[in-house]
Amino acid sequence: MRLESSAAPMTDAMDAVSLEVSGAGRGIHFVNARFDASVITAEIRVEILTAPADLRRPEGEIWVAIIEAGELHDGSFTVRAGDVLVWEGDDPLSVALRPTGHDPVQLAVVKLGRRDGKVLRWVP
């Protein structure tokens, strides 16, 4: 997964999903995820939070969120535009996010899963 200046092209070896966004201190850019579509599913969507919200991920998925605009609390952490959050494995399946002020928070959320339904793991 990368932040780039253009959408990711599909290739013979890899599929790609891309989303054009504006924020994260970068202006207009693309969130791109490349993956092997025979094994992995991938989706990118934008979440706009104007009030506290609970995001619930399926147990086997990995979610990567890029804060595009605003500031929020994820548990005891304060995250701002340009920060990245990863939820996977033993992380809670329901994530309580609370905007810190009155401005909306914009998140680009990449959702990755395995086609066979097994748990997808991530090792930093």
N, C-alpha and C positions, 0 to 999 in steps of 0.2 A: 504494500500500500504506500502511495506517495502523494504529495501535493505537487502538482506540476502546472505549467502554463498552458497546456493543451490536453485534450481528452486522450486517453490511452487507446491506441489501436489494438484490434484483435490480431493475433498472429496464428500461424499453423499450430504452434505449441501451446499457446495460452489464450484464454478468453479474458475479457476485461469488462468492468463496469466503471462508469465515470459520472461525476456530478459536478456541474459548474456552480460555484459558490463565490461569494464576495465577503471577505472578512479575514479573521485570524491574523490581522496585521499585514496581509499580503495583497489586498485588493482582489480583483477577479482572478480566480484560479480554479483548478479542477482537483477533486479528490478522486484518485484512480486506484483501483484494486485489480491486479492481474492474478489469475488463478487457473488451475486445471479443471475445466468444467466437467470432466468425466468423474471427478472425485469431490469437488467442492461446489457449494452454492454461494453466491455473493449478491448482496443488495446494498445500495446506499440510499439513505433518505435523510431529509432535513426535519428536525424537531424544533419547534418554536415554543419556548416555555415562557408564559406570562404569569404563572403562579406555580407553587410547589407541585411536583408531578412525580409519579412512580412509573419508571420504565421497567417492564418485565421481559426478560430474555428467556428463550428456551434453554434448558439445561445443557444441551450439547453445543450451543453456539458460542462464538467469540464475538464480542462487540467492541469496536474501536470508535470513540467519539472525539471529534475535533471541535473545540469550542470556537465558533466562527465570530460570535458577537456576544457581549455581555459578560456577566460574572455570576457564578453560582457556587453553592455548597454541595459537595458530594460527601456526606458524612461529616467528618471534621475537617475536610480539605476545602479550601477555596480555590477555584479554578477560573482562569480568565481567558480571553480571546488568545488563541495560539496554543493553548494547553491541550494535551491529549489524555484521554482516559481509556483504559482497557479493562473490560470485564470478561472473565472467563473462568472455567474450571470451578474452583472452590469459592469464587466470589459470590456474593448474594445474587439470587435470580431476580429479585426486585430491588431496584436502585432508586432511592429517594433523593431527588434533586430539588434544590431550593434556590431560586434566583435571589441575589443579595440585595437588589434594589427594585425600582419600578420599571427599568428598561427590560424589554424582552431579551431572552437568551436564545441564541441560534446555535444548534448543534448539527454537524454532519455526522450521521451514525452509519458506520459500515458494519454489516451483519454477515458473518461467515459461518458456514456449517458444512457438515459432511453429507453427501448424497445418501450414504448407507445408514444414516441416522445415528451412528456412533458419535461419541463425544470428540469434538475437535479440540486439540490441546495446542498451547502456545508456549514456547520457551524463549525468553528474552535473550 
